[in-house]
Amino acid sequence: MRKSYVLIGAASVSLAGCGGSGDDPANQAAANAAAAEKKPKPAYCFFKEPDTKDWSASRDKQGNIVVKGKAYRQDSRYKAVLQPAVVSGNSAEISPTIVQNDTGFGAPDNWWDMTATIPDSASVEQVTVTCGARALAELSVPAGK
């Protein structure tokens, strides 16, 4: 008989937690907005500050921005490349990373030339080169066509 009272008591406690008090639309909207505002975690940075140099940005004939730079990679099994840019309004962000060297050759003195074109970037005026959470270069580009 005692076991049945204990089981009934446990069942009533567990059912009490099933109330709909947490389904308030205002609370749910606030939680959704907070989740949407979180920035993605920065990608891992394979380069120290002195291992990148010669950053520049210019426009090509179509008005797209071309970003250039160099990155040092001591291990020639890997080469340095630029990831695709993320465009937001009139600014863009681009980051260097490493990939497996599929060329069969190393870079001169292990400094890899990197070039990337940012498509449809006529409205972009500011390019930030980032590595992890830090900015390596802030590049200004005159407005395009």
Order of alpha helices (4+ residues) and beta strands (2+ residues): alpha-alpha-beta-beta-beta-beta-beta-beta-beta-beta-beta
